[in-house]
Amino acid sequence: MTIFQFPQDFRWGTATASYQIEGAAQEGGRGVSIWDTFARTPGKVFNGDNGDVACDSYHRYEEDIELMKKLGINTYRFSIAWPRIIPDGDGEINREGLDFYHRFVDKLLEAGIEPFCTLYHWDLPQTLEDIGGWGNRRTVDAFVKYAEVIFKEFSGKINFWLTFNEPWCIAFLSNLLGIHAPGNKDLQTSINVAHGLLVAHGKAVQSFRRLGTTGQIGIAPNVCWAEPYSKSPEDQAACDRSIALNTDWFLDPIYKGAYPQFMVDWFAEAGATVPIQEGDMEIISQPIDLLGINYYTMGINRFNPEAGVLQSEEVDMGLTKTDIGWPVESRGLYEFMHYLQKYGNVDVYITENGACINDDLENGKINDDRRIAYYEQHLAQIHRIINDGINLKGYMAWSLMDNFEWAEGYRMRFGLVHVDYRSLVRTPKESFYWYQNVIKNNWVETRI
Ligand SMILES: CCOCCOc1ccc(-c2cn(C[C@@H]3NC[C@@H](O)[C@H]3O)nn2)cc1
């Protein structure tokens, strides 16, 4: 057994997102988002599930905050639903939406929990998708207007900010692979979306600074760590492309002011170019204060000319998998955090990490030992990372509670707390109590 002690000022938290937990989709003046539309499109979401009710956190947030207090977290990552703030995307401000988030944030602060706010966690107002979404500069300008409303309203209450959650999912999962909303399947569209959201990110950071908003701001890429199946240059190059599309494609423009040339060339071969306008790269590369990193799994990849635009396919190496089919391999987090050092020893928060384990209630308990094992392994790696001198400042488990897992609907459960979607009763799982103990002790005890 080994005890890994964490730094005294290390932040312990959990994470959720508006569309996944709030429900009340037609309440409080909320407008329609692309996920309302996508979920209602037959065949897009398992079982035809949608976020109309979700965990009903719009009405039950005080109960949720009581659970957070019981867990002992000092940080809670959530997202604000743009369609609650400006329902038609770039028109009138909805005061009722702002008031909801003020009530919520005030309750968090009363509980001694630091709000960690994501401005955009995928619920784009549908009206903006109707004019081309992130590929239309009007959407970019509408995002800046929305962000400025939030900065003015919550400066002084919120001190940790993320512009975008998982830009790879927003651009490529949603507009090249078509798996998430709005479901496009076009390379040029996905590159236009990626560029649009990067310009929106940079402009929002400029506004954040100009308005003198309190706190720190960053962005939260999701990681795709991959190692080559063989020593062949083709397999290594396939891994490089997979990693780069999730990371370098977004962080090179932000930290270096230019896209990774090898990927620009790769896409040019496929007939796609980046729609860069004069001044864009200077806007995008506004200095940021922190990075959120979302890590779930890693792959062993090899070159396959038939394997999509990246010609990179993951090989099943027979590792233990979570119930969503992702291999459990915490080593990728350690390797990735060292890869990330090429951007400097920037302040990093793990803004998502967790396991989809679909254990259900048995005699009033959920014995999710596999989730505990997952967290034990990943927190041990986090201790290694900190020990290596990397500025990893905090950790937010995904997720506080079971919720709407996008195209998987409600069948996939990532929560430390079980949610009965009929009664909406919340039941802490055994992993909740395990994590409560880690937070109380500020150490993780591994059985290895
Ligand atoms: C068959 C081809 O498949 C291509 C990969 O398809 C996916 C699907 C889903 C993901 C995915 C889901 N999550 C968890 C969420 N992160 C944000 C938060 O909202 C969580 O719900 N992270 N990544 C990645 C890749």
The ligand as an SDF file (V2000), in Angstrom:
LIG
                    3D

 25 27  0  0  0  0  0  0  0  0999 V2000
  -16.9550    5.6040  -33.1360 C   0  0  0  0  0  0  0  0  0  0  0  0
  -16.0780    6.8360  -33.2180 C   0  0  0  0  0  0  0  0  0  0  0  0
  -16.0390    7.4570  -31.9480 O   0  0  0  0  0  0  0  0  0  0  0  0
  -15.2940    8.6540  -31.9890 C   0  0  0  0  0  0  0  0  0  0  0  0
  -15.1030    9.1860  -30.6100 C   0  0  0  0  0  0  0  0  0  0  0  0
  -16.4030    9.4700  -30.0260 O   0  0  0  0  0  0  0  0  0  0  0  0
  -16.3740   10.1220  -28.8280 C   0  0  0  0  0  0  0  0  0  0  0  0
  -17.5510   10.2000  -28.1140 C   0  0  0  0  0  0  0  0  0  0  0  0
  -17.5520   10.8400  -26.8950 C   0  0  0  0  0  0  0  0  0  0  0  0
  -16.3750   11.3800  -26.3970 C   0  0  0  0  0  0  0  0  0  0  0  0
  -16.3420   12.0120  -25.0820 C   0  0  0  0  0  0  0  0  0  0  0  0
  -17.3380   12.0060  -24.1360 C   0  0  0  0  0  0  0  0  0  0  0  0
  -16.7950   12.6180  -23.0820 N   0  0  0  0  0  0  0  0  0  0  0  0
  -17.4040   12.8090  -21.7550 C   0  0  0  0  0  0  0  0  0  0  0  0
  -17.9200   14.2310  -21.7910 C   0  0  0  0  0  0  0  0  0  0  0  0
  -16.8200   15.2060  -21.7650 N   0  0  0  0  0  0  0  0  0  0  0  0
  -17.5200   16.4490  -21.5070 C   0  0  0  0  0  0  0  0  0  0  0  0
  -18.6420   16.0840  -20.5710 C   0  0  0  0  0  0  0  0  0  0  0  0
  -19.8250   16.6520  -21.0780 O   0  0  0  0  0  0  0  0  0  0  0  0
  -18.7370   14.5530  -20.5960 C   0  0  0  0  0  0  0  0  0  0  0  0
  -20.0810   14.1320  -20.7410 O   0  0  0  0  0  0  0  0  0  0  0  0
  -15.5670   13.0210  -23.3530 N   0  0  0  0  0  0  0  0  0  0  0  0
  -15.2700   12.6330  -24.5830 N   0  0  0  0  0  0  0  0  0  0  0  0
  -15.1940   11.3070  -27.1220 C   0  0  0  0  0  0  0  0  0  0  0  0
  -15.1860   10.6660  -28.3480 C   0  0  0  0  0  0  0  0  0  0  0  0
  1  2  1  0
  2  3  1  0
  3  4  1  0
  4  5  1  0
  5  6  1  0
  6  7  1  0
  7  8  1  0
  7 25  2  0
  8  9  2  0
  9 10  1  0
 10 11  1  0
 10 24  2  0
 11 12  2  0
 11 23  1  0
 12 13  1  0
 13 14  1  0
 13 22  1  0
 14 15  1  0
 15 16  1  0
 15 20  1  0
 16 17  1  0
 17 18  1  0
 18 19  1  0
 18 20  1  0
 20 21  1  0
 22 23  2  0
 24 25  1  0
M  END
$$$$
